[in-house]
Amino acid sequence: MPKMKTNRAAAKRFKKTGSGKIRRPKEGGQHLLMGKSRKRRRRSRDNDIVHPAMENRVKLMLPYL
């Protein structure tokens, strides 16, 4: 039986926290920042937790989690 391949796009986007939850960056913080409000930029700074309903899908793409 071959090994499961890691989805490389997902591996760059998701990390696992110490408690086992999946961490993801918030959207909209990479470019075109001048057109976004200060409040919107501030809120997109920190990482967020993946919703529990989506966790299993992320874990399928990342067999090492």
C-alpha positions in Angstrom: 0.0 0.0 0.0 1.5 3.4 -1.0 1.9 6.2 1.5 -0.6 9.0 1.6 0.7 12.1 -0.2 0.6 15.5 1.6 -1.3 18.2 -0.1 1.5 20.8 -0.4 -0.8 23.8 -0.8 -2.5 22.8 2.5 0.8 22.2 4.2 1.8 25.8 3.6 -1.5 27.2 5.0 -2.3 25.1 8.1 -0.4 24.3 11.3 -1.4 22.4 14.3 -1.6 24.1 17.7 -0.4 22.5 21.0 -3.9 21.5 21.9 -4.4 19.7 18.6 -6.6 22.3 16.8 -5.8 23.5 13.3 -4.6 27.0 12.8 -5.0 29.1 9.7 -4.2 32.6 8.6 -7.1 35.0 8.0 -7.7 36.1 4.4 -7.0 39.5 2.8 -3.7 40.4 4.4 -1.3 39.9 1.5 -1.8 42.7 -1.0 -4.0 45.7 -1.9 -3.9 46.8 1.7 -4.2 50.5 1.0 -7.8 50.1 -0.1 -8.8 48.3 3.1 -9.9 50.0 6.2 -7.6 50.1 9.2 -10.1 48.0 11.2 -10.2 45.3 8.5 -6.4 45.2 8.3 -6.0 44.9 12.0 -8.5 42.1 12.3 -6.8 40.1 9.5 -3.4 40.1 11.3 -3.7 37.2 13.7 -4.3 33.6 12.9 -7.6 31.9 13.4 -8.8 28.4 14.2 -10.3 26.2 11.6 -14.0 25.4 12.3 -14.6 22.0 13.8 -16.8 21.0 10.8 -13.9 21.5 8.4 -11.1 20.0 10.6 -11.5 16.5 9.2 -11.2 17.7 5.6 -7.9 19.5 6.5 -6.6 16.4 8.3 -7.3 14.3 5.2 -5.0 16.6 3.1 -2.3 16.5 5.8 -1.8 12.9 6.9 0.9 13.9 9.5 -1.6 15.9 11.6 
